[in-house]
Amino acid sequence: MLFEFSISEKNKCTIVSLTGELIEKNQAADLIKKVEELVAAGNNKIALNLEGLKYMNSSGLNTLIQLLTKTRNSGGETVIYNMNKKINELLLITKLNTLFKIVDSEDQALKLLSV
């Protein structure tokens, strides 16, 4: 299964929706480049919609950490929402759930980012 992403904007926040499987480092190169461009342009509040992401491994986790680091280093934030059970368990096992801000819905993510 391929990995794809789409980007939209809502309430001065960037929504990044991930779909497919994120299992190789080079799959996310375009995503990381796009987020770098957004952050450089001052768009450092990102809501990551993982609803369409079926599976990810350590490479996928590394990608999420890179996105979080880029936004936080610029004074922004990344919030994750709409995770499936497998990805939620992966974040719990790796204790990354303590690093990320995780909510259930887009509305909650946007509310958290607008503070």
Backbone as XML, in Angstrom:
<?xml version="1.0"?>
<chain id="A" units="angstrom">
  <residue number="1" name="MET">
    <atom name="N" x="0.838" y="-1.190" z="0.000"/>
    <atom name="CA" x="0.000" y="0.000" z="0.000"/>
    <atom name="C" x="0.879" y="1.248" z="0.000"/>
  </residue>
  <residue number="2" name="LEU">
    <atom name="N" x="0.537" y="2.204" z="-0.777"/>
    <atom name="CA" x="1.291" y="3.440" z="-0.887"/>
    <atom name="C" x="1.054" y="4.355" z="0.298"/>
  </residue>
  <residue number="3" name="PHE">
    <atom name="N" x="1.992" y="5.264" z="0.518"/>
    <atom name="CA" x="1.831" y="6.316" z="1.508"/>
    <atom name="C" x="1.565" y="7.617" z="0.762"/>
  </residue>
  <residue number="4" name="GLU">
    <atom name="N" x="0.547" y="8.333" z="1.190"/>
    <atom name="CA" x="0.222" y="9.627" z="0.595"/>
    <atom name="C" x="-0.159" y="10.597" z="1.697"/>
  </residue>
  <residue number="5" name="PHE">
    <atom name="N" x="-0.083" y="11.888" z="1.371"/>
    <atom name="CA" x="-0.529" y="12.906" z="2.324"/>
    <atom name="C" x="-1.207" y="14.028" z="1.561"/>
  </residue>
  <residue number="6" name="SER">
    <atom name="N" x="-2.088" y="14.710" z="2.269"/>
    <atom name="CA" x="-2.728" y="15.900" z="1.706"/>
    <atom name="C" x="-2.691" y="16.990" z="2.759"/>
  </residue>
  <residue number="7" name="ILE">
    <atom name="N" x="-2.688" y="18.220" z="2.291"/>
    <atom name="CA" x="-2.571" y="19.364" z="3.190"/>
    <atom name="C" x="-3.697" y="20.343" z="2.911"/>
  </residue>
  <residue number="8" name="SER">
    <atom name="N" x="-4.323" y="20.805" z="3.985"/>
    <atom name="CA" x="-5.351" y="21.836" z="3.884"/>
    <atom name="C" x="-5.164" y="22.810" z="5.044"/>
  </residue>
  <residue number="9" name="GLU">
    <atom name="N" x="-5.918" y="23.883" z="5.018"/>
    <atom name="CA" x="-5.802" y="24.877" z="6.081"/>
    <atom name="C" x="-7.182" y="25.164" z="6.658"/>
  </residue>
  <residue number="10" name="LYS">
    <atom name="N" x="-7.228" y="25.325" z="7.962"/>
    <atom name="CA" x="-8.478" y="25.628" z="8.641"/>
    <atom name="C" x="-8.160" y="26.384" z="9.923"/>
  </residue>
  <residue number="11" name="ASN">
    <atom name="N" x="-8.815" y="27.502" z="10.134"/>
    <atom name="CA" x="-8.632" y="28.307" z="11.352"/>
    <atom name="C" x="-7.164" y="28.640" z="11.620"/>
  </residue>
  <residue number="12" name="LYS">
    <atom name="N" x="-6.428" y="29.028" z="10.592"/>
    <atom name="CA" x="-5.020" y="29.402" z="10.682"/>
    <atom name="C" x="-4.121" y="28.258" z="11.126"/>
  </residue>
  <residue number="13" name="CYS">
    <atom name="N" x="-4.594" y="27.028" z="10.974"/>
    <atom name="CA" x="-3.806" y="25.832" z="11.276"/>
    <atom name="C" x="-3.702" y="24.986" z="10.011"/>
  </residue>
  <residue number="14" name="THR">
    <atom name="N" x="-2.632" y="24.251" z="9.902"/>
    <atom name="CA" x="-2.427" y="23.362" z="8.766"/>
    <atom name="C" x="-2.853" y="21.958" z="9.155"/>
  </residue>
  <residue number="15" name="ILE">
    <atom name="N" x="-3.705" y="21.355" z="8.341"/>
    <atom name="CA" x="-4.141" y="19.983" z="8.572"/>
    <atom name="C" x="-3.410" y="19.096" z="7.577"/>
  </residue>
  <residue number="16" name="VAL">
    <atom name="N" x="-2.674" y="18.141" z="8.101"/>
    <atom name="CA" x="-1.945" y="17.185" z="7.265"/>
    <atom name="C" x="-2.595" y="15.823" z="7.472"/>
  </residue>
  <residue number="17" name="SER">
    <atom name="N" x="-3.189" y="15.292" z="6.410"/>
    <atom name="CA" x="-3.851" y="13.983" z="6.475"/>
    <atom name="C" x="-2.962" y="12.932" z="5.831"/>
  </residue>
  <residue number="18" name="LEU">
    <atom name="N" x="-2.684" y="11.875" z="6.587"/>
    <atom name="CA" x="-1.819" y="10.801" z="6.105"/>
    <atom name="C" x="-2.666" y="9.585" z="5.759"/>
  </residue>
  <residue number="19" name="THR">
    <atom name="N" x="-2.326" y="8.915" z="4.650"/>
    <atom name="CA" x="-3.036" y="7.701" z="4.255"/>
    <atom name="C" x="-2.036" y="6.635" z="3.821"/>
  </residue>
  <residue number="20" name="GLY">
    <atom name="N" x="-2.435" y="5.391" z="4.001"/>
    <atom name="CA" x="-1.611" y="4.271" z="3.560"/>
    <atom name="C" x="-0.768" y="3.704" z="4.670"/>
  </residue>
  <residue number="21" name="GLU">
    <atom name="N" x="0.465" y="3.328" z="4.313"/>
    <atom name="CA" x="1.402" y="2.745" z="5.260"/>
    <atom name="C" x="2.710" y="3.525" z="5.224"/>
  </residue>
  <residue number="22" name="LEU">
    <atom name="N" x="3.185" y="3.923" z="6.384"/>
    <atom name="CA" x="4.427" y="4.686" z="6.486"/>
    <atom name="C" x="5.488" y="3.766" z="7.088"/>
  </residue>
  <residue number="23" name="ILE">
    <atom name="N" x="6.249" y="3.123" z="6.202"/>
    <atom name="CA" x="7.193" y="2.105" z="6.669"/>
    <atom name="C" x="8.618" y="2.294" z="6.163"/>
  </residue>
  <residue number="24" name="GLU">
    <atom name="N" x="8.838" y="3.283" z="5.316"/>
    <atom name="CA" x="10.183" y="3.549" z="4.817"/>
    <atom name="C" x="10.497" y="5.025" z="4.939"/>
  </residue>
  <residue number="25" name="LYS">
    <atom name="N" x="11.723" y="5.314" z="5.327"/>
    <atom name="CA" x="12.154" y="6.691" z="5.545"/>
    <atom name="C" x="11.919" y="7.571" z="4.319"/>
  </residue>
  <residue number="26" name="ASN">
    <atom name="N" x="12.269" y="7.052" z="3.133"/>
    <atom name="CA" x="12.175" y="7.882" z="1.926"/>
    <atom name="C" x="10.731" y="8.156" z="1.499"/>
  </residue>
  <residue number="27" name="GLN">
    <atom name="N" x="9.769" y="7.405" z="2.023"/>
    <atom name="CA" x="8.360" y="7.662" z="1.691"/>
    <atom name="C" x="7.922" y="9.047" z="2.159"/>
  </residue>
  <residue number="28" name="ALA">
    <atom name="N" x="8.500" y="9.510" z="3.262"/>
    <atom name="CA" x="8.054" y="10.757" z="3.876"/>
    <atom name="C" x="8.903" y="11.961" z="3.489"/>
  </residue>
  <residue number="29" name="ALA">
    <atom name="N" x="9.833" y="11.797" z="2.578"/>
    <atom name="CA" x="10.731" y="12.903" z="2.211"/>
    <atom name="C" x="9.952" y="14.119" z="1.713"/>
  </residue>
  <residue number="30" name="ASP">
    <atom name="N" x="8.957" y="13.915" z="0.857"/>
    <atom name="CA" x="8.158" y="15.036" z="0.345"/>
    <atom name="C" x="7.351" y="15.702" z="1.461"/>
  </residue>
  <residue number="31" name="LEU">
    <atom name="N" x="6.825" y="14.893" z="2.365"/>
    <atom name="CA" x="6.057" y="15.421" z="3.495"/>
    <atom name="C" x="6.940" y="16.303" z="4.376"/>
  </residue>
  <residue number="32" name="ILE">
    <atom name="N" x="8.111" y="15.822" z="4.701"/>
    <atom name="CA" x="9.019" y="16.594" z="5.556"/>
    <atom name="C" x="9.431" y="17.894" z="4.870"/>
  </residue>
  <residue number="33" name="LYS">
    <atom name="N" x="9.716" y="17.825" z="3.580"/>
    <atom name="CA" x="10.079" y="19.027" z="2.822"/>
    <atom name="C" x="8.932" y="20.040" z="2.826"/>
  </residue>
  <residue number="34" name="LYS">
    <atom name="N" x="7.712" y="19.567" z="2.614"/>
    <atom name="CA" x="6.549" y="20.456" z="2.591"/>
    <atom name="C" x="6.332" y="21.114" z="3.957"/>
  </residue>
  <residue number="35" name="VAL">
    <atom name="N" x="6.482" y="20.340" z="5.027"/>
    <atom name="CA" x="6.318" y="20.905" z="6.369"/>
    <atom name="C" x="7.415" y="21.928" z="6.658"/>
  </residue>
  <residue number="36" name="GLU">
    <atom name="N" x="8.635" y="21.662" z="6.203"/>
    <atom name="CA" x="9.710" y="22.651" z="6.359"/>
    <atom name="C" x="9.346" y="23.959" z="5.669"/>
  </residue>
  <residue number="37" name="GLU">
    <atom name="N" x="8.756" y="23.866" z="4.474"/>
    <atom name="CA" x="8.328" y="25.063" z="3.744"/>
    <atom name="C" x="7.222" y="25.797" z="4.495"/>
  </residue>
  <residue number="38" name="LEU">
    <atom name="N" x="6.267" y="25.038" z="5.025"/>
    <atom name="CA" x="5.167" y="25.648" z="5.781"/>
    <atom name="C" x="5.690" y="26.375" z="7.015"/>
  </residue>
  <residue number="39" name="VAL">
    <atom name="N" x="6.569" y="25.716" z="7.754"/>
    <atom name="CA" x="7.126" y="26.313" z="8.974"/>
    <atom name="C" x="7.933" y="27.563" z="8.627"/>
  </residue>
  <residue number="40" name="ALA">
    <atom name="N" x="8.702" y="27.512" z="7.554"/>
    <atom name="CA" x="9.488" y="28.676" z="7.129"/>
    <atom name="C" x="8.588" y="29.849" z="6.766"/>
  </residue>
  <residue number="41" name="ALA">
    <atom name="N" x="7.368" y="29.535" z="6.293"/>
    <atom name="CA" x="6.411" y="30.589" z="5.929"/>
    <atom name="C" x="5.575" y="31.039" z="7.141"/>
  </residue>
  <residue number="42" name="GLY">
    <atom name="N" x="5.876" y="30.475" z="8.310"/>
    <atom name="CA" x="5.164" y="30.889" z="9.519"/>
    <atom name="C" x="3.977" y="30.022" z="9.893"/>
  </residue>
  <residue number="43" name="ASN">
    <atom name="N" x="3.740" y="28.951" z="9.155"/>
    <atom name="CA" x="2.629" y="28.035" z="9.461"/>
    <atom name="C" x="3.164" y="26.898" z="10.331"/>
  </residue>
  <residue number="44" name="ASN">
    <atom name="N" x="3.255" y="27.162" z="11.649"/>
    <atom name="CA" x="3.890" y="26.183" z="12.527"/>
    <atom name="C" x="2.900" y="25.481" z="13.468"/>
  </residue>
  <residue number="45" name="LYS">
    <atom name="N" x="1.629" y="25.536" z="13.144"/>
    <atom name="CA" x="0.609" y="24.827" z="13.928"/>
    <atom name="C" x="0.001" y="23.754" z="13.027"/>
  </residue>
  <residue number="46" name="ILE">
    <atom name="N" x="0.336" y="22.497" z="13.326"/>
    <atom name="CA" x="-0.065" y="21.397" z="12.459"/>
    <atom name="C" x="-0.936" y="20.404" z="13.204"/>
  </residue>
  <residue number="47" name="ALA">
    <atom name="N" x="-2.061" y="20.065" z="12.587"/>
    <atom name="CA" x="-2.925" y="18.995" z="13.074"/>
    <atom name="C" x="-2.710" y="17.804" z="12.148"/>
  </residue>
  <residue number="48" name="LEU">
    <atom name="N" x="-2.226" y="16.702" z="12.712"/>
    <atom name="CA" x="-1.939" y="15.501" z="11.927"/>
    <atom name="C" x="-3.114" y="14.542" z="12.005"/>
  </residue>
  <residue number="49" name="ASN">
    <atom name="N" x="-3.805" y="14.381" z="10.891"/>
    <atom name="CA" x="-4.944" y="13.474" z="10.821"/>
    <atom name="C" x="-4.437" y="12.099" z="10.381"/>
  </residue>
  <residue number="50" name="LEU">
    <atom name="N" x="-4.505" y="11.127" z="11.298"/>
    <atom name="CA" x="-3.995" y="9.794" z="11.000"/>
    <atom name="C" x="-5.104" y="8.805" z="10.662"/>
  </residue>
  <residue number="51" name="GLU">
    <atom name="N" x="-6.292" y="9.307" z="10.381"/>
    <atom name="CA" x="-7.430" y="8.434" z="10.110"/>
    <atom name="C" x="-7.153" y="7.447" z="8.977"/>
  </residue>
  <residue number="52" name="GLY">
    <atom name="N" x="-6.496" y="7.890" z="7.917"/>
    <atom name="CA" x="-6.249" y="7.030" z="6.767"/>
    <atom name="C" x="-4.949" y="6.252" z="6.842"/>
  </residue>
  <residue number="53" name="LEU">
    <atom name="N" x="-4.184" y="6.467" z="7.908"/>
    <atom name="CA" x="-2.914" y="5.761" z="8.063"/>
    <atom name="C" x="-3.180" y="4.390" z="8.671"/>
  </residue>
  <residue number="54" name="LYS">
    <atom name="N" x="-2.959" y="3.355" z="7.883"/>
    <atom name="CA" x="-3.280" y="1.995" z="8.324"/>
    <atom name="C" x="-2.191" y="1.397" z="9.202"/>
  </residue>
  <residue number="55" name="TYR">
    <atom name="N" x="-0.941" y="1.714" z="8.890"/>
    <atom name="CA" x="0.168" y="1.095" z="9.611"/>
    <atom name="C" x="1.396" y="1.981" z="9.512"/>
  </residue>
  <residue number="56" name="MET">
    <atom name="N" x="2.218" y="1.952" z="10.551"/>
    <atom name="CA" x="3.544" y="2.572" z="10.495"/>
    <atom name="C" x="4.468" y="1.815" z="11.435"/>
  </residue>
  <residue number="57" name="ASN">
    <atom name="N" x="5.753" y="1.928" z="11.157"/>
    <atom name="CA" x="6.762" y="1.277" z="11.982"/>
    <atom name="C" x="7.675" y="2.348" z="12.570"/>
  </residue>
  <residue number="58" name="SER">
    <atom name="N" x="8.885" y="1.974" z="12.962"/>
    <atom name="CA" x="9.807" y="2.934" z="13.574"/>
    <atom name="C" x="10.169" y="4.072" z="12.618"/>
  </residue>
  <residue number="59" name="SER">
    <atom name="N" x="10.210" y="3.796" z="11.326"/>
    <atom name="CA" x="10.474" y="4.871" z="10.354"/>
    <atom name="C" x="9.337" y="5.889" z="10.373"/>
  </residue>
  <residue number="60" name="GLY">
    <atom name="N" x="8.114" y="5.401" z="10.484"/>
    <atom name="CA" x="6.966" y="6.290" z="10.584"/>
    <atom name="C" x="6.997" y="7.113" z="11.861"/>
  </residue>
  <residue number="61" name="LEU">
    <atom name="N" x="7.368" y="6.472" z="12.962"/>
    <atom name="CA" x="7.492" y="7.198" z="14.234"/>
    <atom name="C" x="8.547" y="8.293" z="14.122"/>
  </residue>
  <residue number="62" name="ASN">
    <atom name="N" x="9.656" y="7.976" z="13.471"/>
    <atom name="CA" x="10.714" y="8.958" z="13.275"/>
    <atom name="C" x="10.209" y="10.155" z="12.466"/>
  </residue>
  <residue number="63" name="THR">
    <atom name="N" x="9.388" y="9.889" z="11.474"/>
    <atom name="CA" x="8.809" y="10.975" z="10.676"/>
    <atom name="C" x="7.943" y="11.879" z="11.545"/>
  </residue>
  <residue number="64" name="LEU">
    <atom name="N" x="7.098" y="11.285" z="12.375"/>
    <atom name="CA" x="6.242" y="12.082" z="13.262"/>
    <atom name="C" x="7.080" y="12.930" z="14.218"/>
  </residue>
  <residue number="65" name="ILE">
    <atom name="N" x="8.145" y="12.346" z="14.736"/>
    <atom name="CA" x="9.026" y="13.088" z="15.650"/>
    <atom name="C" x="9.694" y="14.252" z="14.919"/>
  </residue>
  <residue number="66" name="GLN">
    <atom name="N" x="10.106" y="14.046" z="13.671"/>
    <atom name="CA" x="10.709" y="15.133" z="12.882"/>
    <atom name="C" x="9.717" y="16.280" z="12.687"/>
  </residue>
  <residue number="67" name="LEU">
    <atom name="N" x="8.463" y="15.940" z="12.383"/>
    <atom name="CA" x="7.449" y="16.978" z="12.187"/>
    <atom name="C" x="7.229" y="17.761" z="13.482"/>
  </residue>
  <residue number="68" name="LEU">
    <atom name="N" x="7.132" y="17.032" z="14.587"/>
    <atom name="CA" x="6.942" y="17.674" z="15.886"/>
    <atom name="C" x="8.116" y="18.599" z="16.208"/>
  </residue>
  <residue number="69" name="THR">
    <atom name="N" x="9.322" y="18.121" z="15.980"/>
    <atom name="CA" x="10.523" y="18.915" z="16.262"/>
    <atom name="C" x="10.554" y="20.187" z="15.438"/>
  </residue>
  <residue number="70" name="LYS">
    <atom name="N" x="10.223" y="20.085" z="14.163"/>
    <atom name="CA" x="10.241" y="21.254" z="13.286"/>
    <atom name="C" x="9.242" y="22.314" z="13.754"/>
  </residue>
  <residue number="71" name="THR">
    <atom name="N" x="8.044" y="21.890" z="14.137"/>
    <atom name="CA" x="7.047" y="22.873" z="14.572"/>
    <atom name="C" x="7.407" y="23.463" z="15.932"/>
  </residue>
  <residue number="72" name="ARG">
    <atom name="N" x="7.844" y="22.636" z="16.859"/>
    <atom name="CA" x="8.181" y="23.148" z="18.200"/>
    <atom name="C" x="9.399" y="24.059" z="18.165"/>
  </residue>
  <residue number="73" name="ASN">
    <atom name="N" x="10.388" y="23.744" z="17.331"/>
    <atom name="CA" x="11.572" y="24.598" z="17.231"/>
    <atom name="C" x="11.229" y="25.980" z="16.695"/>
  </residue>
  <residue number="74" name="SER">
    <atom name="N" x="10.122" y="26.098" z="16.005"/>
    <atom name="CA" x="9.711" y="27.401" z="15.475"/>
    <atom name="C" x="8.639" y="28.050" z="16.354"/>
  </residue>
  <residue number="75" name="GLY">
    <atom name="N" x="8.425" y="27.511" z="17.546"/>
    <atom name="CA" x="7.446" y="28.079" z="18.468"/>
    <atom name="C" x="6.031" y="27.585" z="18.244"/>
  </residue>
  <residue number="76" name="GLY">
    <atom name="N" x="5.865" y="26.562" z="17.425"/>
    <atom name="CA" x="4.538" y="26.022" z="17.124"/>
    <atom name="C" x="4.282" y="24.699" z="17.826"/>
  </residue>
  <residue number="77" name="GLU">
    <atom name="N" x="3.375" y="23.928" z="17.253"/>
    <atom name="CA" x="2.985" y="22.661" z="17.860"/>
    <atom name="C" x="2.425" y="21.731" z="16.796"/>
  </residue>
  <residue number="78" name="THR">
    <atom name="N" x="2.513" y="20.437" z="17.064"/>
    <atom name="CA" x="1.884" y="19.407" z="16.241"/>
    <atom name="C" x="0.956" y="18.608" z="17.144"/>
  </residue>
  <residue number="79" name="VAL">
    <atom name="N" x="-0.278" y="18.443" z="16.712"/>
    <atom name="CA" x="-1.264" y="17.663" z="17.462"/>
    <atom name="C" x="-1.720" y="16.510" z="16.576"/>
  </residue>
  <residue number="80" name="ILE">
    <atom name="N" x="-1.803" y="15.316" z="17.153"/>
    <atom name="CA" x="-2.223" y="14.119" z="16.421"/>
    <atom name="C" x="-3.662" y="13.791" z="16.776"/>
  </residue>
  <residue number="81" name="TYR">
    <atom name="N" x="-4.443" y="13.394" z="15.756"/>
    <atom name="CA" x="-5.815" y="12.938" z="16.024"/>
    <atom name="C" x="-6.224" y="11.856" z="15.026"/>
  </residue>
  <residue number="82" name="ASN">
    <atom name="N" x="-7.332" y="11.176" z="15.350"/>
    <atom name="CA" x="-7.907" y="10.114" z="14.506"/>
    <atom name="C" x="-6.965" y="8.935" z="14.280"/>
  </residue>
  <residue number="83" name="MET">
    <atom name="N" x="-6.334" y="8.451" z="15.342"/>
    <atom name="CA" x="-5.451" y="7.287" z="15.208"/>
    <atom name="C" x="-6.245" y="5.992" z="15.274"/>
  </residue>
  <residue number="84" name="ASN">
    <atom name="N" x="-5.782" y="4.985" z="14.552"/>
    <atom name="CA" x="-6.389" y="3.666" z="14.718"/>
    <atom name="C" x="-5.758" y="2.977" z="15.928"/>
  </residue>
  <residue number="85" name="LYS">
    <atom name="N" x="-6.316" y="1.856" z="16.301"/>
    <atom name="CA" x="-5.885" y="1.156" z="17.509"/>
    <atom name="C" x="-4.412" y="0.732" z="17.444"/>
  </residue>
  <residue number="86" name="LYS">
    <atom name="N" x="-3.972" y="0.224" z="16.296"/>
    <atom name="CA" x="-2.588" y="-0.242" z="16.154"/>
    <atom name="C" x="-1.584" y="0.895" z="16.360"/>
  </residue>
  <residue number="87" name="ILE">
    <atom name="N" x="-1.860" y="2.036" z="15.759"/>
    <atom name="CA" x="-0.932" y="3.168" z="15.874"/>
    <atom name="C" x="-0.959" y="3.722" z="17.296"/>
  </residue>
  <residue number="88" name="ASN">
    <atom name="N" x="-2.135" y="3.755" z="17.897"/>
    <atom name="CA" x="-2.241" y="4.197" z="19.284"/>
    <atom name="C" x="-1.411" y="3.298" z="20.199"/>
  </residue>
  <residue number="89" name="GLU">
    <atom name="N" x="-1.503" y="1.984" z="19.997"/>
    <atom name="CA" x="-0.726" y="1.038" z="20.792"/>
    <atom name="C" x="0.773" y="1.231" z="20.576"/>
  </residue>
  <residue number="90" name="LEU">
    <atom name="N" x="1.176" y="1.502" z="19.338"/>
    <atom name="CA" x="2.585" y="1.748" z="19.033"/>
    <atom name="C" x="3.097" y="2.967" z="19.797"/>
  </residue>
  <residue number="91" name="LEU">
    <atom name="N" x="2.303" y="4.024" z="19.844"/>
    <atom name="CA" x="2.706" y="5.219" z="20.589"/>
    <atom name="C" x="2.758" y="4.944" z="22.091"/>
  </residue>
  <residue number="92" name="LEU">
    <atom name="N" x="1.842" y="4.122" z="22.596"/>
    <atom name="CA" x="1.856" y="3.764" z="24.016"/>
    <atom name="C" x="3.084" y="2.927" z="24.370"/>
  </residue>
  <residue number="93" name="ILE">
    <atom name="N" x="3.365" y="1.908" z="23.562"/>
    <atom name="CA" x="4.497" y="1.012" z="23.823"/>
    <atom name="C" x="5.820" y="1.773" z="23.820"/>
  </residue>
  <residue number="94" name="THR">
    <atom name="N" x="5.951" y="2.708" z="22.898"/>
    <atom name="CA" x="7.189" y="3.482" z="22.783"/>
    <atom name="C" x="7.212" y="4.696" z="23.709"/>
  </residue>
  <residue number="95" name="LYS">
    <atom name="N" x="6.125" y="4.884" z="24.427"/>
    <atom name="CA" x="5.950" y="6.016" z="25.350"/>
    <atom name="C" x="5.969" y="7.375" z="24.635"/>
  </residue>
  <residue number="96" name="LEU">
    <atom name="N" x="5.798" y="7.363" z="23.329"/>
    <atom name="CA" x="5.747" y="8.622" z="22.579"/>
    <atom name="C" x="4.426" y="9.353" z="22.816"/>
  </residue>
  <residue number="97" name="ASN">
    <atom name="N" x="3.458" y="8.665" z="23.402"/>
    <atom name="CA" x="2.202" y="9.333" z="23.742"/>
    <atom name="C" x="2.441" y="10.442" z="24.763"/>
  </residue>
  <residue number="98" name="THR">
    <atom name="N" x="3.566" y="10.388" z="25.492"/>
    <atom name="CA" x="3.880" y="11.450" z="26.452"/>
    <atom name="C" x="4.555" y="12.640" z="25.770"/>
  </residue>
  <residue number="99" name="LEU">
    <atom name="N" x="5.085" y="12.420" z="24.585"/>
    <atom name="CA" x="5.764" y="13.474" z="23.836"/>
    <atom name="C" x="4.779" y="14.285" z="22.986"/>
  </residue>
  <residue number="100" name="PHE">
    <atom name="N" x="3.825" y="13.582" z="22.389"/>
    <atom name="CA" x="2.867" y="14.217" z="21.491"/>
    <atom name="C" x="1.605" y="14.646" z="22.225"/>
  </residue>
  <residue number="101" name="LYS">
    <atom name="N" x="0.969" y="15.649" z="21.685"/>
    <atom name="CA" x="-0.382" y="16.003" z="22.125"/>
    <atom name="C" x="-1.329" y="15.213" z="21.239"/>
  </residue>
  <residue number="102" name="ILE">
    <atom name="N" x="-2.155" y="14.380" z="21.869"/>
    <atom name="CA" x="-3.047" y="13.485" z="21.137"/>
    <atom name="C" x="-4.483" y="13.739" z="21.562"/>
  </residue>
  <residue number="103" name="VAL">
    <atom name="N" x="-5.344" y="13.937" z="20.564"/>
    <atom name="CA" x="-6.770" y="14.151" z="20.820"/>
    <atom name="C" x="-7.571" y="13.256" z="19.880"/>
  </residue>
  <residue number="104" name="ASP">
    <atom name="N" x="-8.888" y="13.252" z="20.074"/>
    <atom name="CA" x="-9.747" y="12.351" z="19.308"/>
    <atom name="C" x="-10.247" y="12.923" z="17.991"/>
  </residue>
  <residue number="105" name="SER">
    <atom name="N" x="-10.413" y="14.250" z="17.913"/>
    <atom name="CA" x="-11.086" y="14.818" z="16.736"/>
    <atom name="C" x="-10.354" y="16.047" z="16.197"/>
  </residue>
  <residue number="106" name="GLU">
    <atom name="N" x="-10.714" y="16.401" z="14.970"/>
    <atom name="CA" x="-10.158" y="17.606" z="14.347"/>
    <atom name="C" x="-10.529" y="18.846" z="15.147"/>
  </residue>
  <residue number="107" name="ASP">
    <atom name="N" x="-11.768" y="18.921" z="15.612"/>
    <atom name="CA" x="-12.193" y="20.085" z="16.399"/>
    <atom name="C" x="-11.338" y="20.260" z="17.644"/>
  </residue>
  <residue number="108" name="GLN">
    <atom name="N" x="-11.058" y="19.149" z="18.335"/>
    <atom name="CA" x="-10.220" y="19.210" z="19.528"/>
    <atom name="C" x="-8.796" y="19.641" z="19.176"/>
  </residue>
  <residue number="109" name="ALA">
    <atom name="N" x="-8.280" y="19.127" z="18.074"/>
    <atom name="CA" x="-6.923" y="19.494" z="17.645"/>
    <atom name="C" x="-6.833" y="20.975" z="17.324"/>
  </residue>
  <residue number="110" name="LEU">
    <atom name="N" x="-7.802" y="21.489" z="16.574"/>
    <atom name="CA" x="-7.784" y="22.910" z="16.216"/>
    <atom name="C" x="-7.955" y="23.783" z="17.447"/>
  </residue>
  <residue number="111" name="LYS">
    <atom name="N" x="-8.773" y="23.366" z="18.377"/>
    <atom name="CA" x="-8.961" y="24.126" z="19.617"/>
    <atom name="C" x="-7.649" y="24.185" z="20.402"/>
  </residue>
  <residue number="112" name="LEU">
    <atom name="N" x="-6.961" y="23.065" z="20.484"/>
    <atom name="CA" x="-5.686" y="23.007" z="21.191"/>
    <atom name="C" x="-4.635" y="23.887" z="20.519"/>
  </residue>
  <residue number="113" name="LEU">
    <atom name="N" x="-4.629" y="23.899" z="19.198"/>
    <atom name="CA" x="-3.653" y="24.686" z="18.451"/>
    <atom name="C" x="-3.947" y="26.189" z="18.484"/>
  </residue>
  <residue number="114" name="SER">
    <atom name="N" x="-5.192" y="26.559" z="18.703"/>
    <atom name="CA" x="-5.551" y="27.979" z="18.669"/>
    <atom name="C" x="-5.317" y="28.680" z="19.995"/>
  </residue>
  <residue number="115" name="VAL">
    <atom name="N" x="-4.885" y="27.948" z="21.004"/>
    <atom name="CA" x="-4.630" y="28.544" z="22.326"/>
    <atom name="C" x="-3.364" y="29.350" z="22.308"/>
  </residue>
</chain>
